[in-house]
Amino acid sequence: MRVVFISLAAVLACGCGRGGEVEEKPDSLALQAQDALFGEVPESDAVVVSIIDKAGACEAVQARAMLKDATSLTLVFSKPPGGELQPGSYEVWQPMTGLPTSDLVVADLTRTDDACANTLTALERVPVQGSVTLETIRLEDDGQVTGSYDILFGGGRLTGSFVASKCGIPELIEQTDAGCR
């Protein structure tokens, strides 16, 4: 799961579909969502949902590139052994509590600069608590994953909803090949 998360966080700092809506509060992190995508990770039990403040992320993911000057919330779910991802509420995994299990969601917040470097500090991007509710899960090619999130990070709270469209995720990679777009 760690390799999947690291690889996808690098690629998905970039969506397709309609974006989520974010409730902004004073001293809160901002994510003006424009797009949302989901994909199943090849040779893995992971399903990734990414909510992004720029259009064109699906094309960037498929080209193994990153979007510059973008903010994204990436959610990584793990299917239970021999099972399928189910609608319901998933608590956000907290990094100091051991390895994530299939009843938890791994959340990552990324904000890239014009060179695609993450500008958020570790404190700002680490989830403190929260949950993600999956309402609809249709993983086929024309499918959608819908839901909502309420996550407190060290740098603020993000809340909103999403309707994510399918985006094919290429083989796992350690870094992007096509650079920064």
C-alpha positions in Angstrom: 0.0 0.0 0.0 2.9 2.4 0.8 4.4 2.0 -2.7 1.0 2.5 -4.3 0.4 5.6 -2.3 3.8 7.2 -2.9 3.6 6.4 -6.7 0.1 7.8 -7.0 0.7 10.8 -4.9 3.4 11.8 -7.3 1.3 11.2 -10.4 -2.0 12.5 -9.1 -0.8 15.9 -7.9 -2.9 16.8 -10.7 -9.0 15.3 -12.7 -11.7 14.2 -15.0 -15.4 14.5 -14.2 -17.0 17.1 -12.0 -15.1 18.4 -9.0 -16.0 18.5 -5.4 -17.3 21.5 -3.5 -15.3 22.7 -0.6 -16.5 24.5 2.5 -13.9 27.1 3.4 -13.4 28.3 6.9 -11.0 30.9 8.4 -7.5 29.4 8.7 -8.6 26.5 6.6 -6.9 24.9 3.6 -8.4 25.9 0.3 -9.2 23.6 -2.6 -11.4 25.1 -5.3 -12.2 21.8 -7.0 -12.6 21.8 -10.7 -12.2 18.1 -11.4 -12.4 14.6 -9.9 -11.2 11.3 -11.1 -10.9 7.7 -9.9 -8.9 4.7 -11.0 -8.0 1.2 -10.0 -4.3 0.7 -9.6 -2.9 -2.0 -11.9 -1.7 -5.1 -10.1 -3.1 -3.8 -6.8 -6.2 -3.8 -4.6 -6.2 0.0 -4.5 -8.8 2.4 -5.8 -7.7 6.0 -5.9 -10.0 9.1 -6.0 -8.4 12.5 -6.7 -10.1 15.8 -6.4 -8.2 18.6 -8.1 -8.4 22.4 -8.6 -7.4 22.2 -12.3 -8.8 20.4 -15.4 -6.7 18.0 -17.4 -5.5 15.7 -14.7 -6.6 12.5 -16.3 -4.6 13.3 -19.4 -1.6 14.2 -17.2 -1.9 10.9 -15.2 -2.1 8.9 -18.4 1.0 10.7 -19.7 2.8 10.2 -16.3 3.0 13.9 -15.8 2.1 16.3 -13.0 0.1 19.5 -13.1 1.9 22.6 -12.0 0.3 25.2 -9.6 -2.3 22.6 -8.6 -3.9 21.5 -5.3 -5.2 18.0 -5.0 -6.8 15.8 -2.4 -5.9 12.2 -3.1 -7.8 9.4 -1.3 -6.5 5.8 -1.5 -8.9 2.9 -0.6 -7.9 -0.7 -0.4 -10.3 -3.4 -1.4 -10.7 -6.1 1.4 -9.0 -9.4 0.6 -11.2 -11.3 -1.9 -13.8 -8.5 -1.9 -14.9 -5.3 -3.5 -14.9 -1.7 -2.3 -18.3 -1.0 -0.6 -20.3 2.1 -0.1 -20.1 3.4 3.5 -18.0 5.6 5.8 -14.2 5.2 6.0 -12.2 6.7 8.7 -9.0 8.5 7.6 -5.8 6.7 8.4 -3.5 8.5 10.7 0.2 7.9 9.9 1.3 7.1 13.4 -1.2 4.3 14.0 0.4 1.5 12.0 -0.3 0.2 8.5 -3.7 1.2 6.8 -6.3 -1.5 6.5 -9.3 -1.9 4.2 -11.6 -0.1 6.6 -9.5 3.0 6.4 -8.7 5.6 3.7 -5.3 7.1 3.1 -5.6 10.9 2.5 -2.9 13.1 1.0 -3.1 16.8 0.3 -0.7 18.2 -2.3 -0.1 21.8 -3.6 2.4 22.1 -6.4 4.3 25.1 -7.5 5.3 26.0 -11.1 8.0 23.3 -11.0 5.6 20.7 -9.6 7.3 20.6 -6.2 4.9 20.2 -3.2 4.7 23.4 -1.3 2.8 22.1 1.8 4.8 21.3 4.9 4.5 17.8 6.4 2.4 19.4 9.2 0.0 21.0 6.8 -0.6 17.8 4.8 -0.8 15.2 7.5 -4.4 14.1 8.3 -5.3 14.5 12.0 -8.8 13.0 11.8 -11.8 12.7 9.5 -13.9 10.5 7.3 -14.8 9.9 3.7 -18.2 8.5 2.8 -18.5 6.6 -0.5 -22.1 6.7 -1.8 -21.8 5.1 -5.3 -19.1 2.8 -6.5 -19.2 1.8 -10.2 -15.7 0.8 -11.3 -16.5 -0.1 -14.9 -15.1 2.0 -17.7 -18.1 4.5 -17.8 -18.5 4.3 -14.0 -18.4 6.8 -11.2 -17.4 7.0 -7.6 -19.4 9.6 -5.6 -19.1 10.6 -2.0 -18.2 13.3 0.5 -15.3 14.1 2.8 -14.6 15.9 6.0 -10.9 15.8 6.9 -8.9 17.8 9.4 -5.3 18.2 8.3 -2.5 19.9 10.4 -3.0 23.0 8.2 -6.8 23.1 8.2 -10.1 21.4 7.4 -11.4 20.3 4.0 -15.0 19.3 3.5 -16.9 18.7 0.3 -18.4 16.2 -2.1 -17.3 14.7 -5.3 -18.4 12.9 -8.4 -15.4 11.2 -9.9 -15.1 9.8 -13.4 -12.9 6.8 -14.4 -9.4 7.5 -15.5 -7.1 4.7 -16.5 -4.0 4.7 -14.3 -0.8 3.5 -16.0 1.6 0.8 -14.4 3.1 1.9 -11.1 6.0 4.2 -11.4 8.4 5.7 -8.9 8.4 9.1 -10.6 6.7 10.8 -13.5 8.1 10.5 -17.0 6.6 13.5 -18.8 7.5 16.2 -16.4 5.5 19.2 -15.3 2.5 20.6 -17.2 
